[in-house]
Amino acid sequence: MKRYDTIVIGAGMSGLAAGIRLAQFDRSVVILERHYLWGGLNSFYKLAGRRFDVGLHALTNYVPPRAKGAPLTRLLKQLRLRHADLKLGEQRFSAIAFPGARLSFSNDPTRLEEEVAGAFPNDRDNFRRLVERVRAFDLDGVHAPESARAVLAEELSEPLLVEMLLLPVLYYGSPSEDDVPWDQFAVLFRSIFLEGLARPEGGIRTLLDLLIQRYREAGGELRMRTGVRSIRVENGAARGVVLDDGTELEAERVLSSAGWVETMRLCGREAPAADVGRLSFLESIAVLDTPPAELGHDAATFFFSTEDRCRYRRPDALVDVGSGVISAPTNFASETPLPEGLMRLTVLANHGRWCALPEEEYRAEKERAADAAVASASRFVPDWRPHTVFRDVFTPRTIQHFTGHAGGAVYGSPRKHKDGETGIDGVYLCGTDQGYLGVIGALISGIAMANKHGLAGALAR
Ligand SMILES: Cc1cc2nc3c(=O)[nH]c(=O)nc-3n(C[C@H](O)[C@H](O)[C@H](O)COP(=O)(O)OP(=O)(O)OC[C@H]3O[C@@H](n4cnc5c(N)ncnc54)[C@H](O)[C@@H]3O)c2cc1C
């Protein structure tokens, strides 16, 4: 029977990053991925002769090359990648729109400060203090759980400003409804507003190709279409895995990016029902006959809410189009212009409702929901439906199918495991449910968990 030092479950961002670190230190490592494509939640596909990214709106944490101490700089060093390899094109600006106010921000944090001072003069100094509090927050420290909504309400006097700052943070990384723990808010606020947004030229494929190349150069083994049916646990410790086809592989340790609830199930245990994430999305991708800027839409990313209190909860209906995020890839700087205009629109969706629909109804509802979402967004931006030449729509059902995440929960379980421990010797978590979210967060998580659980001895020498 083949024996490895580490088996990594999943070839998403965290699994690939963990694999690279372990292989760089000559550990025998295999990444097992159930699907035929790598990338997990951020993969790519071809449809009707066009290439699409699955989810990519933007990479967070943008900093220029060699910026000291920044997560992106540290990540590139650990994976032995160059900043230039990512071909990052910065956002020109992004915006947050509510019925009562609009704020824009860019990769220069003073823009948001000025916008807040203009729209909420009473909170000008309070906002500065909030930014200082976020900057001073020790991300590696141990903190008592605190609600970000409560901290914001304490720091700021304008409830609308609280809602406007929460919306992007919730949409880009909260596994909890209507709120997020303050420590996660601090991480996300920094990565979105104090660092910034950029898009790799060529989309997610540019990053994924680099990761796969590094992994293979370092000698790592990658097995696609290789699902893990169960993790073998004996006397409270990992022994290896059993694959979907019944083959057994042995390993010292298993590093799983499948998620907390999902990994427990693989170990034959059941996590509490409350640990299953409730938040999932419907996303539509529209190819336009003209760049969105020609229609008057210049923002790279655009967060909107049709009500002054943003709702970020699992809807009772199939979707809630009262809020959403629009991403326009052509509104990021790029040396090679994209061949066609593209608009992505993400809104909240109910996983159970989508999964209960018979096939024909499912298809019809997808189109209906995508139309309703654009109609709602068009309160703030030009309606792009008359310019749409092709559209693809995916739902929470698609997300669960391609990633295995219970409930199609994009940001996983509300219960995170910062140390990666599962309570079973040799079984560790990386990625979404370790607690770092988004593409950059997942890469950082993979590196951190490989360093901690697979390389501690080597790195201490
Ligand atoms: C619509 C959408 C838009 C997004 N937009 C952005 C964005 O613009 N910017 C950003 O930073 N982030 C974005 N994200 C979030 C980001 O994609 C994720 O946070 C990140 O990619 C998670 O990576 P991961 O490695 O933790 O998990 P995943 O990507 O979920 O990877 C887990 C992998 O494990 C595999 N797997 C699971 N179980 C098994 C098993 N039993 N056997 C074998 N393989 C298994 C899955 O198939 C999957 O490939 C978006 C997500 C979605 C869905």
The ligand as a Gaussian input file, in Angstrom:
#p B3LYP/6-31G(d) Opt

LIG

0 1
 C      -19.266000      32.763000      -6.469000
 C      -18.005000      32.928000      -5.701000
 C      -17.253000      34.077000      -5.870000
 C      -16.068000      34.229000      -5.165000
 N      -15.336000      35.337000      -5.404000
 C      -14.167000      35.510000      -4.774000
 C      -13.351000      36.612000      -5.094000
 O      -13.658000      37.399000      -5.956000
 N      -12.215000      36.786000      -4.413000
 C      -11.824000      35.930000      -3.431000
 O      -10.767000      36.143000      -2.844000
 N      -12.582000      34.845000      -3.112000
 C      -13.734000      34.614000      -3.767000
 N      -14.509000      33.529000      -3.472000
 C      -14.134000      32.680000      -2.327000
 C      -12.943000      31.794000      -2.615000
 O      -13.162000      31.161000      -3.834000
 C      -12.784000      30.741000      -1.516000
 O      -12.797000      31.369000      -0.241000
 C      -11.498000      29.937000      -1.630000
 O      -11.236000      29.603000      -2.959000
 C      -11.635000      28.687000      -0.788000
 O      -10.560000      27.813000      -1.011000
 P      -10.411000      26.466000      -0.173000
 O       -9.143000      25.836000      -0.580000
 O      -10.577000      26.743000       1.271000
 O      -11.671000      25.560000      -0.514000
 P      -12.319000      25.037000      -1.863000
 O      -12.089000      25.959000      -2.956000
 O      -13.715000      24.690000      -1.522000
 O      -11.526000      23.700000      -2.181000
 C      -11.847000      22.458000      -1.606000
 C      -11.566000      21.383000      -2.629000
 O      -11.668000      20.113000      -1.987000
 C      -12.295000      19.214000      -2.878000
 N      -12.902000      18.147000      -2.067000
 C      -13.852000      18.289000      -1.116000
 N      -14.153000      17.086000      -0.578000
 C      -13.362000      16.180000      -1.187000
 C      -13.198000      14.768000      -1.065000
 N      -13.910000      14.057000      -0.170000
 N      -12.295000      14.147000      -1.863000
 C      -11.546000      14.861000      -2.763000
 N      -11.677000      16.194000      -2.927000
 C      -12.567000      16.838000      -2.148000
 C      -13.328000      20.043000      -3.598000
 O      -13.735000      19.437000      -4.819000
 C      -12.558000      21.362000      -3.793000
 O      -11.860000      21.378000      -5.014000
 C      -15.657000      33.276000      -4.216000
 C      -16.396000      32.111000      -4.066000
 C      -17.558000      31.921000      -4.823000
 C      -18.291000      30.633000      -4.703000

